Amino acid sequence: MSNIRKAFENGKAFLPFITCGDPDLGTTAAVVRAAAENGADLIELGIPFSDPTAEGPVIQSANVRALQGGVTIDKIFDMVKDLRKDVTVPFVFMTYANVVYSYGAEKFLSACKDLSVDGLILPDLPFEEKEEFLPVCRQYGVDLISLIAPTSKDRIAMIAKEAEGFLYIVSSLGVTGTRSEITTDLASIIRVVREATDLPCAIGFGISTPTQAKEMADLSDGAIVGSAIVRLLETYGKDAAPHVGAFVKEMKDALR
C-alpha cells in the first residue's frame, strides 16, 4: 500500500499546504513538525515558482517572499532530508511543471525517492500532457497526483480512472484562496469519481474554517488547506509554528 493511501486510513484526512522558505526554511521545518505533531495526515510542501498561475494573492506573496529569501530546490531537499530524521507523515511536493523540467525531471524524482516524498502535484500540467512526467514518476515510485476541477465535466471519469495516490478535487473556479462559501456541486463530481476509482479524494481551494473543512470531508475523504495556513505564516513570521500547530489541531478535531 502506498504511503499516501495510509494517510487516509485514520478517518477523514487533513492535508495542510506550506510554502517552503516563507519566511525561511528553518521556520518551514518548525511548521511542518508542528503540523505533523497536531494531526496532519499528509503535508503538501510547495516549491516556490516565480509565476504560480493557480495561486491567489496569499500564496503568490509567499512564493515571492520565499524566492527573495534565496530559497532553492536543493535547499528545500536538504530541509526535507533533515525533517525525515523524525517526521514520518507522508509528504508530497506541489510545484509547477517548469520547475521540475528545468531542474531535470529524472534528477528531481530520484531525489523525491531518496527523501521519501510520496507524490508530486503539478497544477499546470494538463491531463493530456502528463506522459511527459509519468514514466519517470513511476520509475522512482512517486505518485503523480491528478487534479479534478469543476470544469473537468466529461473528463472526470477518465482522469479518475488513471489517477494515482489521491485525487485533488478543486472546490471552485479560479485560484487558491479562502472563500466565504463554496457553491460548486461537489457531490455530483465525487459521485463520478467514486464510480471510476477507489482512490481517496480530498477537496482543496477555499477551505479556511473548521466548519468548511468538515463539510468538504463529509463529501470526500479529506480536506486540503493552504491559504489559511500561509496567512498565519504571513502574520506571525518566524513565530508561526505554534499558531499553525493549533490551527491544524482545530481542523483535524473538526474532521473526527
C-alpha positions in Angstrom: 0.0 0.0 0.0 1.3 3.5 -0.9 2.1 5.8 2.0 -0.4 8.3 0.5 -3.1 5.6 0.9 -2.2 5.3 4.6 -2.8 9.0 5.1 -6.5 8.3 4.6 -6.7 5.4 6.9 -7.4 7.1 10.3 -10.7 8.7 9.5 -11.0 11.8 7.3 -7.6 13.2 6.4 -6.4 16.7 7.0 -3.8 17.9 4.4 -2.1 21.2 5.1 -0.1 23.1 2.4 3.0 25.0 3.4 5.1 27.2 1.1 8.8 26.2 1.6 11.1 29.1 2.6 8.4 31.6 3.7 9.8 33.4 5.7 12.8 31.0 5.8 13.4 27.2 5.7 14.1 27.0 9.5 10.5 28.3 10.0 9.2 25.9 7.4 10.8 22.9 9.2 9.3 24.0 12.5 5.9 24.5 11.0 6.0 21.1 9.3 6.9 19.4 12.6 4.1 21.3 14.4 1.6 20.2 11.7 2.7 16.6 12.0 2.5 16.6 15.8 -1.0 18.1 15.7 -2.6 15.6 13.4 -1.8 16.4 9.8 -2.2 13.2 7.8 -0.2 14.3 4.7 1.7 17.5 4.2 1.9 19.3 0.8 5.2 21.2 0.5 5.1 24.0 -2.0 8.2 24.6 -4.0 8.1 28.3 -4.9 7.8 29.4 -8.5 8.0 32.9 -10.0 4.7 32.6 -11.9 2.4 30.4 -9.8 -0.7 30.6 -12.1 -3.0 28.5 -9.8 -2.4 30.6 -6.7 -4.3 33.5 -5.3 -2.7 36.6 -3.7 -1.8 34.9 -0.4 0.2 32.1 -1.8 1.6 34.2 -4.6 3.0 36.6 -2.0 4.5 33.7 0.0 6.2 32.5 -3.2 7.7 36.0 -3.7 8.9 36.2 -0.1 10.5 32.7 -0.3 12.3 33.4 -3.6 13.5 36.8 -2.4 14.8 35.0 0.7 17.0 32.9 -1.6 15.2 29.5 -1.4 16.3 26.9 -3.9 15.2 23.4 -4.8 18.5 21.9 -3.3 18.0 23.8 -0.1 14.4 22.5 0.1 15.7 19.0 -0.4 18.2 19.4 2.4 15.4 20.6 4.7 13.3 17.6 3.9 16.2 15.2 4.4 16.6 16.7 7.9 12.8 16.5 8.6 12.8 12.8 7.6 15.0 12.0 10.6 11.9 12.4 12.8 8.8 13.2 10.7 7.1 10.1 9.2 3.9 11.8 7.8 3.7 11.4 4.0 5.0 14.4 2.0 4.0 15.5 -1.5 5.7 18.3 -3.4 3.4 20.8 -5.1 5.0 23.0 -7.8 4.9 23.8 -11.5 5.9 21.7 -14.4 8.6 24.2 -15.4 10.3 23.9 -12.0 10.7 20.1 -12.4 11.5 20.3 -16.1 14.3 22.9 -15.7 15.8 21.1 -12.7 15.7 17.9 -14.7 12.8 15.5 -14.1 14.9 12.4 -13.5 17.2 14.2 -11.0 14.2 15.8 -9.3 12.2 12.5 -9.0 15.2 10.4 -7.9 15.7 13.0 -5.1 12.0 12.6 -4.2 12.6 8.8 -3.8 15.6 9.4 -1.7 13.7 11.8 0.6 10.6 9.5 0.9 8.5 12.2 -0.9 5.5 10.1 -2.0 3.8 12.3 -4.5 4.0 15.3 -6.9 1.3 17.8 -7.7 1.7 19.9 -10.8 -1.4 22.1 -11.1 -0.4 23.5 -14.5 0.2 20.0 -16.1 -2.8 19.2 -18.3 -4.1 15.6 -18.0 -3.3 15.1 -21.8 0.3 16.0 -21.3 1.1 14.0 -18.2 3.1 11.4 -20.2 5.9 13.9 -20.1 6.4 13.2 -16.4 4.5 10.0 -15.7 7.1 7.4 -16.8 9.9 9.0 -14.7 7.5 9.3 -11.7 6.7 5.6 -12.0 10.4 4.7 -12.3 11.0 6.3 -8.9 7.8 5.3 -7.2 6.4 8.8 -6.9 2.6 9.2 -7.4 1.8 11.9 -10.0 -1.4 13.3 -8.4 -4.2 14.5 -10.7 -6.5 17.4 -10.1 -10.2 17.5 -11.0 -11.8 20.9 -11.4 -15.4 21.9 -11.7 -14.7 22.4 -15.4 -13.4 18.9 -15.9 -17.0 17.7 -16.6 -16.8 14.8 -19.2 -13.2 14.2 -18.3 -13.8 13.5 -14.6 -14.2 9.7 -15.0 -11.2 9.5 -17.4 -8.9 11.4 -15.1 -10.1 9.4 -12.0 -9.6 6.1 -13.7 -5.9 6.8 -14.4 -5.2 8.7 -11.1 -2.5 7.7 -8.6 -2.1 8.4 -4.9 -5.1 10.5 -4.2 -7.4 12.8 -6.3 -7.2 16.5 -5.6 -10.7 17.9 -6.1 -10.6 21.6 -6.8 -13.6 23.1 -5.0 -14.2 26.2 -7.1 -13.2 28.0 -10.2 -10.3 30.5 -10.2 -7.3 30.5 -7.9 -6.5 29.3 -4.4 -7.6 31.5 -1.5 -10.2 31.5 1.3 -13.8 31.6 0.3 -16.8 32.6 2.4 -18.8 29.8 0.8 -18.2 27.0 -1.7 -21.1 26.7 -4.2 -19.8 24.1 -6.6 -21.9 20.9 -6.9 -19.1 18.8 -5.5 -21.3 15.9 -4.6 -22.0 15.1 -8.2 -18.3 15.4 -9.1 -17.4 13.0 -6.3 -20.1 10.6 -7.4 -18.5 10.2 -10.8 -15.0 9.9 -9.2 -16.3 7.1 -6.9 -17.7 5.2 -9.8 -14.4 5.3 -11.6 -11.8 4.6 -8.8 -11.4 3.6 -5.2 -8.6 6.0 -4.7 -9.2 8.5 -1.9 -10.1 12.0 -2.9 -9.6 15.3 -0.9 -11.1 18.7 -1.6 -9.0 21.9 -1.7 -9.1 25.6 -2.7 -11.0 27.9 -0.5 -11.3 26.0 2.8 -10.4 28.2 5.8 -12.7 27.2 8.7 -13.2 24.0 10.7 -16.9 24.0 9.6 -16.0 24.3 5.9 -13.3 21.5 6.4 -15.9 19.2 7.9 -18.4 19.9 5.2 -15.8 19.1 2.5 -14.6 16.0 4.3 -18.1 14.7 4.8 -18.4 14.7 1.0 -14.9 13.3 0.3 -12.1 11.6 2.2 -10.3 14.7 3.4 -9.7 18.5 3.3 -6.7 20.4 1.9 -6.0 23.8 3.4 -3.3 26.2 2.1 -4.1 29.9 2.1 -5.4 30.0 5.7 -2.1 28.4 6.9 0.1 30.6 4.6 -1.7 33.6 6.1 -0.7 32.5 9.6 2.9 32.5 8.3 2.5 35.9 6.9 1.1 37.2 10.2 3.5 35.5 12.7 6.6 35.0 10.5 9.3 33.1 12.4 6.9 32.6 15.4 4.2 30.9 13.3 4.8 27.2 14.3 2.7 27.1 17.5 -0.1 29.0 15.7 -0.1 26.6 12.8 0.0 23.7 15.2 -3.1 25.0 17.0 -4.9 25.6 13.7 -4.1 22.1 12.4 -5.3 20.5 15.6 -8.6 22.5 15.4 -9.1 21.4 11.8 -8.3 17.7 12.5 -10.6 17.7 15.5 -13.4 19.1 13.3 -12.9 16.2 10.9 -13.0 13.5 13.6 
